[in-house]
Amino acid sequence: MLTLLLLGAHFGLLFGLTRDGGQIEGFFPFGLIVCTWLVVTLLHLIVSVVGLVRASGGRVFQVPAIPFLKA
């Protein structure tokens, strides 16, 4: 869900700021959104692999999460 939100924000800003033929110069705001997406994706892959390894060993893997998001 976060991937969809970050990609949507990226393309929404891209189309919104270049609608009138304007040029975008510099890293911000697009570089920050893409870098955030890459970091979140990398962390997701790491947590997934660690969870798979622990689950294959028969151990419970509890993902550190924000308390109000825990089920």
C-alpha positions as CSV (number, residue, x, y, z in Angstrom):
1,M,0.0,0.0,0.0
2,L,2.9,2.4,0.8
3,T,4.4,1.6,-2.6
4,L,1.2,2.7,-4.3
5,L,1.0,5.8,-2.2
6,L,4.6,6.9,-2.9
7,L,4.4,6.1,-6.6
8,G,1.0,8.0,-6.8
9,A,2.5,11.0,-5.0
10,H,5.5,10.9,-7.4
11,F,3.4,10.9,-10.6
12,G,0.8,13.2,-9.2
13,L,3.5,15.8,-8.4
14,L,5.2,15.2,-11.7
15,F,2.1,15.8,-13.8
16,G,0.8,18.6,-11.6
17,L,4.0,20.6,-11.7
18,T,4.7,20.1,-15.4
19,R,1.1,20.6,-16.6
20,D,1.8,24.1,-18.0
21,G,5.0,23.1,-19.7
22,G,7.2,24.0,-16.7
23,Q,10.6,22.6,-16.2
24,I,11.6,20.7,-13.0
25,E,15.1,21.4,-11.8
26,G,16.9,19.9,-8.9
27,F,16.4,16.9,-6.6
28,F,13.4,17.9,-4.7
29,P,10.5,16.9,-4.5
30,F,10.8,14.0,-6.9
31,G,14.1,12.6,-5.8
32,L,13.0,12.5,-2.2
33,I,9.9,10.5,-3.0
34,V,11.7,8.0,-5.2
35,C,14.5,7.5,-2.6
36,T,11.9,7.0,0.2
37,W,10.2,4.4,-2.0
38,L,13.5,2.6,-2.6
39,V,14.4,2.5,1.1
40,V,10.9,1.2,2.0
41,T,11.2,-1.5,-0.7
42,L,14.6,-2.5,0.6
43,L,13.4,-2.8,4.2
44,H,10.4,-4.8,3.1
45,L,12.6,-7.3,1.3
46,I,14.9,-7.6,4.3
47,V,12.0,-8.2,6.7
48,S,10.5,-10.7,4.3
49,V,13.7,-12.8,4.1
50,V,14.3,-12.7,7.8
51,G,10.7,-13.8,8.4
52,L,11.0,-16.6,5.9
53,V,14.2,-17.9,7.5
54,R,12.7,-17.8,11.0
55,A,9.4,-19.4,9.9
56,S,11.3,-22.2,8.2
57,G,13.0,-22.9,11.5
58,G,9.7,-23.1,13.3
59,R,10.1,-19.9,15.2
60,V,7.5,-17.1,15.4
61,F,8.6,-13.9,13.7
62,Q,7.1,-10.7,15.1
63,V,7.6,-7.7,12.9
64,P,8.3,-4.4,14.7
65,A,5.3,-2.3,13.8
66,I,3.5,0.8,14.9
67,P,1.3,-0.3,17.9
68,F,-2.0,0.9,16.4
69,L,-1.4,-1.1,13.2
70,K,-0.9,-4.4,14.9
71,A,-3.8,-6.9,14.5
